Amino acid sequence: MNEAEILDYLTTQCIDYECQRHPAVLTMDEAERLALPHPECEARNLFVRESRTHRYFLLTAHARVDLKAFSRQQGLRSLSFASADELREILWLETGVVTPLALLNAPDVTLYLDEALLGSRIAVHPNTNTATVWLQTADLVSLLRTQCVPVVAVPFPCLA
């Protein structure tokens, strides 16, 4: 799904959201410099793969994630960032656009969601890095689960 299709889908699913277009951002630092509304809703999205397997995960957290501690906590082999080619092939995205909404295109990827994001709104890209969408985290989880995307909410070990 592209941006227009994502926004249409949110509307047809009766999900309340706010969307703002902005210059392209590739990193969290760039996003912070835009001074978008609702900075408390920002989330980091990491597309990772388990070593020696073809299992991919999207980690969505409010703070920087300790990947070693996370993989131990979840009983996974060591995790590394997926390549730009894997990002294109699996999520149909480019670097700097990683978002949980891309899982609507890739239901075989498991979303690990930081429990700290539950009960609030979350800021995500609508499959482009030139817009940000704010919606309730519970609505995002429900939307993904209706499309059979595995979603696991856990406390994340974070880096200081």
C-alpha positions as CSV (number, residue, x, y, z in Angstrom):
1,M,0.0,0.0,0.0
2,N,1.2,3.5,-0.7
3,E,0.4,6.6,1.4
4,A,-3.0,7.3,-0.2
5,E,-4.0,3.6,0.1
6,I,-2.9,3.6,3.8
7,L,-4.9,6.7,4.6
8,D,-7.9,5.4,2.7
9,Y,-7.7,2.1,4.6
10,L,-7.5,3.9,7.9
11,T,-10.6,5.8,7.0
12,T,-12.6,2.8,5.8
13,Q,-11.7,1.0,9.0
14,C,-13.1,3.9,11.0
15,I,-9.7,4.6,12.6
16,D,-9.3,8.1,13.9
17,Y,-6.0,9.6,12.9
18,E,-4.2,12.8,12.3
19,C,-1.8,13.2,9.4
20,Q,0.8,15.9,8.6
21,R,3.0,16.1,5.6
22,H,6.6,17.4,6.0
23,P,10.0,17.3,4.3
24,A,11.5,13.8,4.0
25,V,13.2,12.5,7.1
26,L,15.6,9.5,7.3
27,T,16.5,9.5,11.0
28,M,14.9,10.2,14.3
29,D,17.3,13.2,14.7
30,E,15.9,14.7,11.5
31,A,12.3,14.1,12.6
32,E,13.0,15.8,15.9
33,R,14.4,18.9,14.1
34,L,11.0,19.3,12.3
35,A,9.3,20.0,15.6
36,L,6.2,18.0,14.7
37,P,3.3,18.0,17.1
38,H,3.0,15.2,19.7
39,P,6.7,14.4,20.2
40,E,5.7,12.1,23.1
41,C,4.2,9.8,20.5
42,E,7.4,9.2,18.5
43,A,8.5,5.7,18.0
44,R,11.7,4.1,16.7
45,N,11.2,1.3,14.2
46,L,13.9,-1.3,13.6
47,F,13.6,-3.9,10.9
48,V,15.8,-6.8,12.0
49,R,16.5,-10.4,11.1
50,E,17.5,-13.3,13.3
51,S,20.9,-14.7,12.5
52,R,21.1,-17.8,10.4
53,T,17.3,-17.8,9.8
54,H,15.0,-16.0,7.4
55,R,12.8,-14.7,10.3
56,Y,12.3,-11.0,10.2
57,F,10.9,-8.7,13.0
58,L,9.9,-5.1,13.3
59,L,10.8,-3.7,16.7
60,T,8.8,-0.5,17.6
61,A,9.9,1.2,20.7
62,H,9.8,4.7,22.3
63,A,13.5,4.6,23.2
64,R,16.7,3.1,21.8
65,V,16.6,-0.7,22.0
66,D,19.4,-2.9,23.4
67,L,19.2,-5.6,20.6
68,K,21.4,-8.1,22.5
69,A,19.3,-7.9,25.7
70,F,16.1,-8.0,23.6
71,S,17.1,-11.1,21.7
72,R,18.1,-12.9,25.0
73,Q,14.8,-11.8,26.6
74,Q,12.7,-13.2,23.7
75,G,14.8,-16.4,23.3
76,L,15.9,-15.4,19.8
77,R,19.3,-15.8,18.1
78,S,21.3,-12.7,17.7
79,L,19.6,-9.9,15.8
80,S,21.0,-7.7,13.1
81,F,19.6,-5.0,11.0
82,A,18.1,-6.2,7.7
83,S,19.8,-4.9,4.6
84,A,18.3,-2.2,2.3
85,D,17.6,-5.0,-0.2
86,E,15.7,-7.0,2.3
87,L,13.8,-3.9,3.4
88,R,12.8,-3.4,-0.3
89,E,12.0,-7.0,-1.0
90,I,10.0,-7.8,2.2
91,L,8.4,-4.5,3.3
92,W,8.5,-2.7,-0.1
93,L,10.2,0.3,1.6
94,E,13.4,2.3,1.4
95,T,15.7,3.1,4.2
96,G,14.3,5.8,6.5
97,V,10.7,4.8,5.9
98,V,10.3,1.8,8.3
99,T,6.9,1.7,9.8
100,P,4.5,-0.8,11.4
101,L,1.9,0.1,8.7
102,A,4.2,-1.6,6.1
103,L,3.3,-4.9,7.8
104,L,-0.1,-4.6,6.0
105,N,2.1,-5.6,3.0
106,A,4.1,-8.2,4.8
107,P,2.0,-10.2,7.4
108,D,4.9,-12.8,7.8
109,V,6.9,-10.2,9.8
110,T,6.3,-10.2,13.5
111,L,5.9,-6.8,15.2
112,Y,7.4,-6.6,18.6
113,L,5.8,-3.5,20.3
114,D,7.2,-1.9,23.4
115,E,4.6,-2.1,26.2
116,A,5.5,1.5,27.0
117,L,3.6,2.6,23.8
118,L,0.3,0.9,24.8
119,G,-2.5,3.1,26.1
120,S,-1.4,6.1,24.1
121,R,-1.0,7.4,20.6
122,I,1.8,6.5,18.3
123,A,3.4,8.4,15.4
124,V,4.1,6.3,12.3
125,H,4.9,6.9,8.7
126,P,2.1,6.0,6.1
127,N,4.7,4.1,4.0
128,T,6.5,7.3,3.1
129,N,8.9,9.5,5.0
130,T,7.2,12.7,3.9
131,A,4.2,12.4,6.2
132,T,3.5,11.3,9.8
133,V,0.3,9.8,11.1
134,W,-0.8,9.8,14.7
135,L,-3.3,7.2,15.9
136,Q,-4.1,5.2,19.0
137,T,-1.6,2.4,19.5
138,A,-4.5,0.0,20.3
139,D,-6.1,0.9,16.9
140,L,-2.8,0.1,15.2
141,V,-2.5,-3.3,16.9
142,S,-6.1,-4.1,16.1
143,L,-5.7,-3.1,12.5
144,L,-2.6,-5.3,12.1
145,R,-4.1,-8.3,13.9
146,T,-7.2,-8.2,11.6
147,Q,-4.7,-8.7,8.7
148,C,-3.1,-11.7,10.6
149,V,0.1,-9.8,11.5
150,P,1.6,-11.3,14.6
151,V,1.9,-8.5,17.3
152,V,3.7,-9.1,20.5
153,A,3.7,-6.4,23.2
154,V,6.6,-6.8,25.6
155,P,8.8,-4.5,27.8
156,F,11.8,-3.5,25.9
157,P,15.3,-3.4,27.3
158,C,16.5,0.1,26.3
159,L,19.9,1.7,26.0
160,A,20.6,4.8,28.2
